[in-house]
Amino acid sequence: MGELKRRAVHASGTALPAAYLLDLISYEQFRWLLVAGSVVVCCLEALRLFVGLDWRLYDELTREYEQDNLAGYALYTFSGTAVALVFQPAIAIPAILMLTIADPLSGLLGSGELQSMKELSVIAVTFAVCFLIAFPFVALVPAVCGAFAATLADGVKPVVRGYVVDDNLTIPIAAAVAITIGLRLTAHGLPFASG
């Protein structure tokens, strides 16, 4: 049940980008809310890692390898915030949505176990979902670039010095950078308003 709860929390992160897309908040407000969330998460993680805050919720929502490292929810929050601060909405919003929608879907379709690489069918579905997320925001080539980068970040989990490089950190950053590269390579404009 812990894995399903993690996926539900993951998908709940769609609420903030949705609020922006529905014109309930401005992009500036969106950014500030993410910054505020990052500050709260930073405090919670400091308490958890250095003081020993041991809420039952942490047992439900963190994986074993996260017990002594930054938890996935923190990396998720920090990477989404970084992308929103650096990139314009037409790039940042789909990159964040790839994390909040495609990643938990990929996890549900996969075994849920930490593997160095996911099955090809899961990778294909993840790519398709990421592409469908990006295409309303940018042209074909940047959407493909972003979807490819997010899928690669989701499907391959490298281990550096014994630390799993979490896709919560890499998906939105890789997607945003790849979309930007795709835009520059094709010199396509952004069909989505950037304000």
PyMOL commands that set and color helices and strands:
alter all, ss='L'
color gray80, all
select helices_A, chain A and resi 2-12+15-21+27-51+56-61+64-66+72-86+89-109+120-134+140-155+167-186
alter helices_A, ss='H'
color red, helices_A
select strands_A, chain A and resi 159-160+163-164
alter strands_A, ss='S'
color yellow, strands_A
deselect
rebuild
show_as cartoon
